[in-house]
Amino acid sequence: MKIDALIDLASNAVYPMQGFAAVYGVFCIVLIIRQVAIKQLSPSAAGKFLAEIRDRLAGRDYEGVQQLCDSPPYWSKVVPQLILVALANGDRPPVVLRRTIADKFEREILAEMEYRMSWVNTIVKSAPMLGLLGTVLGMISAFGKIATAAESGNAATSLASDISFALITTAVGLIVAIPLIMVSNTVNIRIGRMQDLVQQQLGEFLEMFDIARGAAQGRLS
């Protein structure tokens, strides 16, 4: 009887676990999409921003560049924050500077998104496993009913209920996993597009920054 009680308890816990997995997976997806939208500069906004940066770099107004990057339209965006990193490390050689910026981008921006995506991938893998667990528990209970069929007149009804539970948990696991797989692929595409845009926009800035530093060094020499 104790084993039957434990099986029933575990069976009843499968649905809440699947529900929690689904809710947390959706939460992670929404959070990542929101982060990408907040941190990414659209091509049109980036064009306007880089044009202002170019004008200020031409006049060697580094303080003005910093103020622009810290202004409300841009302070939450990836590229302006990486430009601040470049300004803070402007005395480094170009190769070292680019490596420093890339490390900053991967460590503080991409790492957080990859952390959330790892949880989504875990849920995608675990949701069908939870469904399989419910199936196994339901079948164990069903076979237990078969074993005691001679002593119970309601064995057929109980057996059908246990088998139904087993099949429903499997279906719920797939219902959770399949949409998350499709949405996570879409999110990965958005993250990849954000990386491409950041690299392109940052590359334009670094070219302008190298020219400004070269001109300054030429005047000093």
Buried (B, 14 or more C-beta within 10 A) or exposed (E): EEEEEEBEEBBEBBBEBBEEBBEBBBEBBEEBBEBBEEBBBEEEBBEEBBEBBBEBBEEBBBEBBBEBBEEEEBEEBBBBBBBBBBBEEEEEEEEEBBEBBEEBBEEEBBEEBEEBBEBBBBBBEBBBEBBBBBBBBBBBBBEBBEEEBEEEEEBEEBBEBBBEBBBBBBEBBEBBBEBBBEBBEEBBEBBEEBBEBBEEBBEBBBEBBEEBBEEEEEEEE
